[in-house]
Amino acid sequence: QVQLVESGGGLVQPGGSLRLSCVASESGFSIDAMGWYRQAPGKERELVAVKKRWGSAVYADSVKDRFTISRDNPRNTAYLQMTSLKPEDTAVYYCDAEVRGVHYGGKGTLVTVSS
């Protein structure tokens, strides 16, 4: 069982930036992929970004060129750097980790983009 703890959410004005963190209870070197999903009020959960252990990242079209996912394997941590935030980025952001085909999720952190 892999436990994930997200942090870094909050209230930010449009155009602002935030960095989300996700710390895993499993060694980062054994996690095949780490990613971020989000769920806005009244909408389905959607993939934001995912990064394999050693590979490149994949982003949703809506966040390309604004968000960057990174991993610090020795610290068992994944980050989501978000810039040029828009009101439509408002959502609960969830961390996801895939280990040998099994997905684990965190409890989420709320990001609110509003003036």
Disulfide bonds with the S-S distance in Angstrom:
Cys22-Cys95 2.06
